[in-house]
């Protein structure tokens, strides 16, 4: 059967933004498009789905979003705004089964639309996908992503893809898996980001202005500029990478150095190293952060990172002074354990409100 519409024609009347072009043309197995409200992310996602379905006849893909109303009213609607009706018309061998959320194109490629809040693992595990796309991936769990990863096993397709779009939501699992600054980033992944301002020409004239007027500065950073450093419940909203993160420097002799320990077992133990200059500015220059390890392990790490340095002060959460009693009746505390391993911290000021105000 002849192709009803040439493959180039779907994009001929669409003026793509640079981030959208990068997202569509990239060939990595896994991609994330992050950006502010109205930055063209959902359009990029559905165009990617259409492109893969057309370029690889007989493909099978899944488009997902957390809840059904959002999937139906936003993601699916945007998809059909761009997918030519001829491509899934019965006349050309296509199928659109609305009740099953199942689509078949003229070339045999199939697409299913699924909401991910109630979908069962059993249902996902039965799929053999050539690609999947997740809209607003920050709403879904990492486990859903991992299950869908394991479903990319359609042998008839030469290359398989998983692509996601999101609004930034702090340093969550998406940041850790995809962001260029994450040390845990997946090696075979691609990241692109956009702001609301990048898509200004395609938005109502007063769209951005109204949000700027009604949103707090933190919300503007997150939802218009697409900052990953702003999130719900954030205490230090003043944090700005452009101000508070600098290139590495050589710490001069004469600056006081200190260590702060927040001990945990189930929760991670967090240790930071700071240096204070002659004007009272503090520079955080090293860290240790790990869960599920005993005091002996953390003490060893602290010693290794502090080797050759003159530490003026080491402080620790004062709750570590509390003593527990083993079966043999011997009382001990976490701070005493650190002492036993050669780390001698003093209890810090545990007034949370005062500490937050001081840091701010």
Secondary structure, DSSP 8 states (H G I E B T S, - for coil): ---SS-TTHHHHT----HHHHHHHH---SEEEEEE-TTSSHHHHHHHHHHHHHHHSTT-EEEEEESSHHHIIIIIIHHHHHHS-GGGG-GGGT-EEETTTTEEE-TTS-EEEEEESSS--HHHHHT---SEEEETTGGGS-HHHHHHHHHT---TTSS--EEEEEE---SS-HHHHHH-TT-TT--TTEEEEEE-GGGGGGGS-TTHHHHHHHHS-HHHHHHHTS--TT--TT-S-TT--HHHH--------TT-EEEEEEE--SSS-EEEEEEEE-TTS-EEEEEEEEESS--HHHHHHHHHHHHTT----EEEE-GGGG-EEE-TT--EEEHHHHHHHTT---EE----HHHHHHHH-
